[in-house]
């Protein structure tokens, strides 16, 4: 890429003809003070032989500029384009910053097209079979003896609740030692499980593409290496073709947001991708107006028939030691009851999760005017 400055070759030939016809010392030809520069302002060479390179050449002042060097630990320099989410950015090859560092960055990742999703509509068939209802409680293991730390949160397939369901029967409870060996356990209030309700799902899920209110493209110097600056400064082209009149440096935020270093400022916080984790919760049915009596404690045993000496399992928030056991046998008795008429109530079918931006960068800029 070459940028020429000075008067046309026609004016040069006029000067040569005048010198030949009238004489170099006759002084009969008068021209303004021009250097007839052939300087390429971005190649780091004194092309026109006037003793000045690129940023130091008077003919290049409108094309290149001396800026502070890139700070240690930062990358660049780059020129940037910023537009609305649906705008088409210019090609970096036309900008004097010919290489593309980032084709698209998201400046406002929280302004996404969330809220227009649709999920299947959930409904229920049938009616609760109260005569065969039962109650179960959720038993959980803890990595700390006081029931703090991590919990083994197993999922109950009846209603997608976290915990380990046990009932009045002697239930085998096996802890997942791949996570950790639990030092204590706890149980929470029982809930009813009633048959007779069948969930029905109608329609399909729809997730409009997440959009961003603004995007950014970063164009970098590639084989362009202007010179002619002093005091450690760097000669850079002045951005053109729709790029902002800024020269920027950038850094990935691996441990919190980076702060700009003087004289770079105009801080911008951007992301280079996002993960769309939106899903629809599955449809299920639960009986309304059905409750379970709340026991104050449960029991656990060392044998699969629950015949050894029972040991207490307290209701949350109190907890009990597992005494190093990885498998035990538990009962927590609770009785279901219905108040008034009971019907099947649909649950689920709602949007879960969201859009998560990834790989954030801080851009810091100075004026290139």
GUTIFI-623242 format. One record per residue (C-alpha): z, x, y. Coordinates in steps of 0.02 Angstrom, whole numbers, plus 32768, in hexadecimal, padded with zeros to 4 digits. Layout:
BEGIN
ZXY...
% end
This chain:
BEGIN
8000800080007FCC805080A57FF18023815A7F81807081E47FAE807F82997F5680BD83397EAD809383847E0F806F83267D9580F382E97D1E80B883727D9880F683F67DAB819A83977CEF81B583967CEB8190844F7D67821D846B7D02829483FE7C5E826B84567CB1828485007CF3832D84CA7C478365848C7BE2832785217C54835385AF7CBD83DE85667D6C83F0852C7DA9843A85D07D4083D7864C7DBF834D86577D3682CC86717D73825385E97E1581F586027E69819685727F17814F85657F9781B7850A7F74818984537F9281EC83B47F0D8193834D7F8C818682C17F5C817A82098014817381D880418114813980ED80D6816A813680C380BC8106815D8057817D81E3809A80ED825280D680B4828881848003824781697FC4825D821C800F830B8231806F82E382D081128329828C8161827E8270817A822181CC8182816481B7821F81278211821481BD8288815E819A82B581488136835780B880D7830981288094827E81B6804882E3817D7F9582C481677FB0820981FE801581CE82B2802E8204834180A681E083D880518190847C808C8148847380D0809584A180657FFF856080727FE5859F80C37F4685A880447EB985297FCF7F0984707FB37EE383DB7F9E7F56839B7F9B7FD783487EF17FC382FA7E71803483207DB9801282CF7D10801D833A7C74802182FE7BC2801383277B157FD283397AFD7F1782877ABE7F00822F7B387F7681B57BBA7F3481E67C6C7F6781647CEA7FA481247D727F3281827E157F4880DC7E757F4080AF7E2F7FEB81537E58804081527F17804F81E57F117FD3816F7F0A7F3D81E27EFE7EA582417E617E7282FA7E817E5483287DC97E3B82A37D427E3383257CBA7E4B83DC7CB97E7A84467C1F7E9A84A67C1F7F3C84FD7B777F2B851F7B5F7E71859D7AD37E8C851D7A607EDD84CB7A357E38847879947DFF851179577DA38542789F7DA6849C78537D7184B7786F7CB784B577DE7C3D850977D47B9384F277597B04855176B77B1E85E176A07AA3861475FA7A57867475BF79BE8657754A792D86DD74FB78C0879674DF78E08832754778BB887D7539780C893275357846897175197794893575C67761895C7624780189BC76C877F68A087744786E89EB77FE78748A37788878DE89EF792D79188A4279CA78D98A197A6D792F8A437B2379118A737B9A799D8A617C5779AC8B0D7C6779FD8BB67C3679B78BDB7BC67A4D8B367B687A388AE37BC57AC68A4A7C337AC089B27BFB7A5D89A97B5B79F989437B35795E88EB7A9C79A088937A4F790D882879B579288850790E78DA87AD78BB78A887F5780D78BF87F17811797D87BF78C379AC887178EA79E488B9799879D8893D79B87955895E79A9789A897778F5785E8A0378D577E18A52783277A88AD777EC77378A827839769F8AAA78EB766C8A1F794576CA89EA79F976AF89E37A5B7751898A7B037749898A7B6E77E588F07BD1781589317C83780C88897CC5784988C27C8C78F589777CC478E58A0D7CAB78738A717C1F78C48B277C4278EC8B547B8E79178B117ADC790F8B1D7A3A796E8AE07987795E8AB2790279DD8ABF784379DD8A6377ED794E89CA7782796E897F76F1790B88EB76FF7895889F7656786F880476317809878C75A27827873A75E178C7868C762A78C3864576857959859476647995853076D87A05849F76937A6D842676FB7AD2841577B67AE3845A78447B4C83FF787C7BE8842D79147C4F83C2792F7CEB83A079E67D0884257A3A7D7083E37A677E1D84237AD67EA7841B7AB77F6283D87B657F8583917BFA7F2883737CAF7F5382F27D337F2183157DED7F3582867E697F4D82A87F227F3482537FC57F6581F8800B7ECF818680A37EE88193808B7FA4820081177FE981F3812980A7824581BB8100826581F981AF831B81C981C883AC823A81F18469823881D4845A81F881228400815881538376810B80EC82CB80D8812D829A802A80F082087FB58114822D7F22818582207E888113818C7E15812D812F7D8380DA81BE7D0680E5824D7D7C80BC82E57D7A812D82F37E0581AE837F7E52814883967EE980D9841A7ECC8054847D7F237FCD84CA7EC97F39854B7EDB7EB085787E757E1786267E2A7E1F86757E637D7D87297E597DBB87337DDC7E4986C57DCD7EE2868D7E717F3186A97E8E7FEB86247ECE806186337F7F80A6860A7FA0815C858A7F9881A5854A7F21811F85877E70813A85417DBE8130858F7DAD8085853B7D38800885827D057F6084FB7CD87EDF84E17CC07E23844C7CEF7DB8845C7C6B7D2F84C07BD77CF484ED7B837C4E84DD7AC77C40856C7A917BCF856279D67BEE857279687B53859F78B57B29863F788D7ACD862478347A288643777A7A1886DD773B79BB874C76A179B58806768B79C3886E75EE79B088C575B17A4C897375637A4C89A375CA79B38A32764779C38A9A76B879548B5576C979518B8E776F79978BF477D8791D8C6E785679648C4678D778DF8BE478FC78418C08796577A78BB479F1774A8BCB7A36769B8B9E7ACD76338B4C7A7075A38AB27A0175998B19796C755B8B93797575EE8C2B797C757A8C817A1A75B88D067A16763E8CB679C876D98CB57A27777C8CA679DA78288C0879D878948C3A79A279458BD1793A79BB8B8679987A4F8BBA79F37AB98C397A3A7A3D8BF37AA279AE8C297AEF790A8C097B9678B58B8A7BA078288BF17C2F77DE8B537C8F77B48B017C0277518A457BF177578A447B5076EF8AC47AC576EF8AD07A0D76C08B00798E77438B2878D7775E8B3C787D78048B5A77C477E98B25774278688B007688785B8A6D763078AF8A7E758979068A0C7515796A8A3A74B57A0689CB741F7A258917741D79EC88C374C379C8880C74EC79E187A2758779C9879175E97A6B870076637A7D872277147AB786B477AC7AD9860477AD7B1C8634780B7BBA85F378AD7C03865479477BD0864379FA7C0B85DE7A327CA1856B7AB57CED85B67B637CF2856A7BED7D5F85667C9C7D1685527D507D5485817D497E0A85467DC87E8B85797DF37F3C84EE7E197FB885177E73805A84937E8880E284697ED6818983E37EA7820683347EF081EF82F27EB9829A
% end
